[in-house]
Amino acid sequence: MRSVILSLRRLCQFQLKTGHFRSYEFQELEQKYSILREFDVHKCFYNIYTHSITWAVKDKSSAKKNRNEISFENAFDKIMQHSNYNETNGIVVGPEISRIFAEIILQQIDIDVLNELQNHFKLQNHFKFQNIIYRRDFEIRRYVDDYFVFANDLKIIDLIQEKFRFHLEYYKLYINDSKTLTKKRPFLSSISVVKNETSQCFYDLFDDLFEKKEKKNEDGKIFIIKELKKINRPYQFAKIFIKNMQCSIVRSNLDYNVVGKDVLRHLKKYLSDVLKEDMAKYDNKVIESFLIAILEVGFFVYSLNMITSATYKISQIIILICKYLKDKDAILKHSIYWKCPVFS
C-alpha cells in the first residue's frame, strides 16, 4: 500500500495531464531521450472489472478462494459495485475514489512490467538489449491511464509497449491503438502550441489594457507605473482577442474545449490581480470598459464549452465582479448590469 500512496502523491503533482508537458521534468526527459511513445487504455474506467482489485493486491486464485472473506480488497470491490448499480464491469467516472481504485490496479501493472523488463534485459540471449537500464536507457511516466515512454531506441519502446499490452490484458484492459503516437524531438503537441499561443494572447491583451506612466518619488527619482486605460470600444477589443484565439485553434485543427478552461482561468487570475489594486484612482468609464471586455471574452468562451469546470470558473469571475460592484455607485452598477445580459 505504501507504493500506491507514493504514486498518488506523484500523480497529484499535476492537476492536468498538460501540466506534465510544461514541467521542468518533461524538459529534462526531452534533453535525455529522442523518442516519445504515447498510448492510453481504451475506456479505462468503463472497462475495469471490480473483482480485479483482488488480482492486483493478491492474485486470481486468492480472489476465487477468498471472495467472501472480510478484507480491504473485497470491501473496496463492494463499494465500487454499490456505487454503480451493483455492476462488476466498469467503475463510476468522476469521483476521486475511482481514481484511487484504478491506481491500485494500474500501479500493480507498472510493477509487473518493470520487473519483467529488468529480467528480460538481463538475459544473455537477448544480445541486442544487453545492459539496458531503467532511468538510463528508457523512462516511463503515467498520468492515470495515459502512458509516456521515453527512449533513444524505437525497438526498446516497442518492446515496452508490448509488455504493457500483455499485462493490461490480464486485467481485461486494452491499449487504444488508434490513439498511439510516436514523436521525435521536439515533443510538442498541437495542444501545447495552442495553449502557449493563447497565453501569449493574454499577455498582449493585458498589455494593451494598461498604459505606462512616469512618476517621481519623494527623492525625485523617476519610476514607471502601470495604470488601466479607458477602452473606447470594449466589445471590439474583446473581439480582437477572440479572433486571435480562433485563428490559433483553427491552425491546430482543434476545438474550443482544449483552451476554454485555460482562457477562463487566465481571466479570473488577471481580474483578481487588477481588482486588488487601488481602483479608486480610476473613473467609472475606465472601470466599466475593463469589466465589459473581461465579461465579453469570458461568456463567449463559456458559451461554446459549458462543462462543469468552466461553469465554476465563470461563476468565480461573476462573483469577483459582483463583490467589487457591491459598494460602488449606482451609475457604474447600472451600466455594467445593463450592458451585460448575464446580469439582467
N, C-alpha and C positions, 0 to 999 in steps of 0.2 A: 504493500500500500504506500510505503514511503516514496517509491519511484514514481507512482501516479501523482502524488502531491507535488513533487518537484516538477513533473512535466506540466501540471496545471499552472504552476507559478510561471513557467516559461511561456505557456500558452497565453496567459493573461497580460503578458508584457505589451502586446499589441491589441488594441480594440478591434482593428480590422486587418484583414489579410494584407491590404495595401500598405499598412504601417511597416511591415517587414521590408517591403521593397524600398522604403525611404530610410531605412535604418543604416547605421554605420556598419553593422554586422554584414548586411547584404552587400555593401560596397567592398568589404574585405573579401567576401566569397568570390565576388566578380574579379578581383585582382588575382586571386589564387587559382581559379578554375576558368576554363574557356568555354565549357559547355554546361547548359542547364536543361534538365528534363522536368517538365511539369505534368502531373497527372492527378486525377482525383477518383474517388469512389462514386460509382453511379448510384444516385439517390440513396446516399448512405443511411440516413436516419430512417427512411421509409423501408429499408431492407434489413435493418438489424433485427436479428432473431433474439428475443429477450432471454431465452434459455442459454444463449451463447456466452453470457457473462460468467456462468459456471465453467464453461470450457476455458475461458481466459484465466480465471482465478485458480482453477484446478485442472480438470481435463474432462473429456467427453464421458469416459467411463464413470467418473465420480458423479457427473451430472445425472446419469441414469440411476445409479445406486442410491444416491442421497437426495433425490429431488423433494422428498417430504420432510427432510431434516430442517431444524432451525439453524440458519446460517446467514452471514452477511449477503452472499450472492443470491441465495434463494429469496431473501426478504426484498432485495433490490429488484430482482426479477418480478416479484409480485407487484411491487409499487408501479413499475413501468407498465405492466399489464393493466392494472386497475385504472391508470391514467389514460388508457387508450382502449376503453370498452372491452377489456379482457383479451385483447389481441396479443398474440405472441410474435406476429410478423410486423415489425415496424415499431418505432417509438415516436412520441409526440415531438414535433419540431417547435423550438422556441424557448422552452424553459431551460435554465442553466443546469438543472438536474439531468436533463437529457444529454447535455454535453459531457457531464461527468461520467454518466453511464457509458457513452460511446468511447470516451477517453480510456477507460479501463480496458476495453476490448482492443482499441487501436494501439494502445501502448504495448500490450502483450504481443501484438503483431510486430511492432517495431523491434522488440527484444528478440523475438524468434528470427526475424530477418537478419538482424545484426549478428546474432550468434551463428546462423548458418553461413553468412558471408565470411565471417572470420575463419570458420572451419574450411570453407571452400577455398579460400586464398592460401591456406596453409598446406593443402595437398600438393605433393611434388609433381603429380602428373598433369596438373594444370599449369604448365610452364609459362604460358602467356600471362598468367595472373599471379606469378610468384612475387612475394614481398609487397603485395598491395595492402595498405594500412588505412584504416578509417581515420579520418581527420587529417590525413596527409595526402592520400591519393583520391579520396572522394569524401563528400559530406552529404548528409540527408537532413532536411528540415520538413516539418509537417505543421500545418495550421488546420486543426480539426481534421477534415478528410481530404485536404489538399496537400500533395507531396511535391517536394522540390529536391531533385538530386543533382549535385554538382560534381563534375569530374573533368579530366582532360582527355579521357579516352571514351569514345562512344560505346565501345564493347563493354566496358565496365558498367556504364549507365544502363545498357540493355539488360545485362545480367541482373542488376539490382531491381529493375522494374519487374522482371520475370519472377524473382524471389518474392516480391510483394504480391504479385498476381496469385502465386501459389498459396501463400499464407492467408490472403484475404478470402480466397475461395473456400478455404477450410471453414471460415465463419459465414459462408454464403453471401459474401460481398464481392463485388466485381469492379474492375477498373473500367472507367469510361474512356474507351479508346478514341472516340470521336473528339474528345477534348484534350487529348495528349499532345503536348507541344515540346519541340526540341529547339532550343535557342543557342546561338553563338553570341559572344560578346559583341556589342553591349546588350545586357539583359533588360532591355527597355520595352515595356508593353505599350500598346496604344492607349490603355487606360492611364498609365503613368504619364504619358505625353499630354493627354487631355487635362489631367489633374494639375500638372505643372503649368500648363498654359492658362488654366482657369485661375490659379494662384497669382500668376503674373498679371492677369486682367484685373484682379482685385487690387494689387499694388498700384497699378496705373489709375484705377478708379479712385482710390482714396488719395492718391497724389493730386488728382485733379480737384478733389473736394477742398483741398487746403491751399492757402497761399502763404508764402514765406515773408516775414516782416522783420526788419531790424529794430532792436530795442537797446536802450542803454541802461546799465545798472547804476547803482549809486556811485560807483568808482569811475563812471564814464566809459566803461568798456562796452563795446557793441557785441550783442549776441543775436542769434537768429531764433525766432519762434514761428510755429505754425498755427494758423488760425483758419477756422471754417470760413469759406466764402459763399456768397449767395449764388445759387444755381438758377440762372434765368429761366431755363426750360427743364425742370427736373424729369419730366416724362421722356424727353428726348435724350437727356443724359443717361437715364436708365436703359433706354433703347439701344444706345451705342454699346453698352456693356453686354446686353443680351445678344446683340448681333455678333459680337466678337466670340462669345461663348458658343453660339450656334455654329459659327464657322469652324471652330476647333472640333466640335462634336462631329460635324459632317466630314471633315478631313480624315478623322479616325474611324469613320463608319461605325459609330457607337450611338447610344441614345441617352436621354436625359437622366435616367436613373443612375448612371455612372457618376455624374458630378452633382446631382441635385442636393444630396446631403452635405457635400463639401461647400457648396455655394451658401447654403443656409447657415452652416457652421461659421464660415468666414464673416457673413453679415452680422451674426449675433455677436461675435468677438469684437469686430470693429465698432459696432453700435455701442456696445457696453463700454469700450475704452473711451469713446468720444463723450458719452453721457457722464462719465466720471469727472470730466474736466469742468472748469468754471464756465457754465453755459450762460450765466447772467450777462456776460460781456457781449453776447450776440443779440441782434434784434430778431424779432419774430420771423421776418422774411427769410433770414439765413437758416434758422432752425427748421422752419416749415419746408423749405426746398430740400434740405438734407433728409428729413424724415420721409418725405414723399418719395424721394429717389430710392431710399432703402426699402420701403414697403413695395414699390413698384417692381423692383428686382425680385424681392422675396416671394411675393404672391404669384409672379409669373412662373418662377421655378417650381413653386409648390403645386400650382395647378396642373403641372404636367407629370407629377410623380407623387401622388397623395398616399404615401405609405406612413406607417406609424412613426418611424424615427423623424421623418420630415415634418409631420404634424407636431411633434414635440418641439422641434426647433423653431418652427414658425410661431408656435404658441409662446415660446420664450421671448421672441422678438416683440410680439404684441404686448406682452406683459411689461417688458422693459419700457416701451413707449408709453403705455398707459400710466405706469408709475411715475415716469418723468412728467407727463402732462397733468397729473393729478392736482398739483398746486399752481399750475400756470394760469395765465389769464384766459378768459372765456373766448376771446377772439382767436387766439392760437389754437385752442382745443377745437373750436367750431370749424376752423379752416382745415385742420387735419381730418377730423371726422367726416366733413362734407366731401372733401376731395378724394378720400379713400373709401371705396364702397364697403370694405370689410367692417368698418366701424358703424355703418349706417343701418 
